[in-house]
Amino acid sequence: MSQLVDIYVGRQPIFDTSMRVFAYELLFRSGSEQNHAVILGGDTASAQVMMNVFGDLGLHEVVGEHKAFINFTEGLLLRENRPFFPRKQVVIEVLEDVKVTPKLISSLRALREAGFTIALDDYVFNPELTELESYADIIKVDILAVGPKRLVEHVVQLKEKGIRLLAEKVETREQFEFCKRIGFDYFQGYFFAKPKIIKGQRLPTNKLTVLELLSSVYDPNIDMHVLSKIISKDVALSQKLMKFASSLGNGRFELTSIHDAVMRFGMERLKSWSSMLVLSGVDDKPVELFITSLVRAKFCELVGAKVGDMSKDTYFTVGLFSTLDAVMDVSLEELLVQMKFDQRISKALLEQHGSLGICLKAVISIEKGEVGFELPRGLTATEVTRFYLEAMQFAESIDLA
């Protein structure tokens, strides 16, 4: 049986003017003794918070009926897939270092139109961010970074726009009373409570299965039954999906199977969820490594469909597994023994033998900028180049960067 992995989420309450809990901000934490943020890629940290809360701990178990504020980096905001989390309970917290671009504005507009609540984090009345005010339901103001006089001036302006205000870093009763008096709606800081660490456990997720799922959801011809089979292969993935899907209906329906959960979740949510799964597990791996796997897998699949000597899925598998030793930190020889692959696949991966090996060697040669390599049977150099460009476009269409 797989050993359970400890997971942690920081939870800090947000209060209203009557000092009742209005919401909780959920924060990335890497351990029970580490009650402060750890330097980690922003996309990965936010993805881990979402995976831990929605798929393992359970949103209701962490925040009850209250709202959950979750930090969103620029990279996460620019994803065009339909978010997989409940719109009525999650507040999308836009970090202060985002760049105001037409694409960002379009994303915020779409999220609000879809019913999501938008909050601006650590707002210090920077003129460059003024345009974002039109898309904000809540603005969080770092009161330690803004003097009392400026606070009074800007509170009046923002309240006139119908924006609710949240005072961050409230450390004394005097600060609370002052902010309450001038018009703040919500309050957060050490005066009320330090972040509490919520601990749980999860089953380890098979990275290969996640990668296979990610590549499959972007196949326009994929059958939902195939996606159900991929997810069903991994107990951890199955458990996460069932928990996510059941939360969408607020208990109004019962799920009968993994396929039922897949159908209720829908393709767009599956795309968003799959890319977030990869992000949440690659804090120690460059995302480029996963992109390379997808490029190779798609290239080999395209070649396999043309060569026709064996299934294009077999070709796809060779490309997908060609970087797995780096992804899993285990030698390829050891992995292949565990997987009990067809000898043709094993020889292609270890010795670049046979038609599968020629295909793999070709894509690796293209990556290195080499010329004069052996072409797969029946293909021209022009076709091979076109397949590689198609494979790159395929990988770039997947939300990982």
C-alpha angles and dihedrals in degrees: 000000000000115000114248118248121223114236130190137196127183115225123193121180124234116208135204126225091279090054092249118140110263100171146334128242110221115215136189115255127172099199146008093254095047106082094170137069118281120216104257135139107287095229091051094046093051092044091052091050090052095045093047095047103038100033106032117014095032124237094244092050091053103041106008111207093336125107121264121221112207126183116242122196123210089258093056093044092055093057109113098204121108109266113247098214128090111276096206095058107031121080112202106223111205111212119234096241096065119124115236104235134153089254092054092048090049090051094050091047091052092048092051092047088052089057103260122142114235124207127184112221129219092358113188099173096262108177090220089065097046092103090063091063090078090063098042126101093180131023120201112209123200097222092192090060095048123060122233093253094054090044092058093047096050097040089062092050095047096044089055087060091056094250119148115227130220121195112217127200095023102173105166139040089242091058091048093050092046094050091045091050095052094049113275114152102197137029137204133174149091091295086072104028143325117238113283118218116232113202128199141148134241139185114257112257120230105243092206092056090049091051092047090050092048093053093044098053089059093054105105090209097049119131117226089228089061090053089050090053092049092052092043090060090069120057093200093051091047091051093049094049094048090051093048095046094047091052091058093066097046089230094306094125140027122233115232101189147349088268090053089053091048092052093047092046093053132208099279093052089046090055092050093044094048095052090047090052090056093046092049092056103042103072087119096039131063112245087228088072091062091045089053089053091052094046092051093045094050093044092052091047092053091048091047092053089054099042092046099192093121140359117308086224088063090053090047090052092054091054093045094051096045093090098031095105089063093044095049099033090232128114115263090235091058093046093051091052089054093047096048093214128185108276091243090062093045093050091047091053098042102033104014086238128165129002091314090052092048089053092049092047090051094055092045090050091051090051089054093047092244125153134200096047121147112274121225112260115287096003128118125219089251092055092047091051091049092050091051091051090049090050091051091049089050092052092045090053090062116089104243106109 
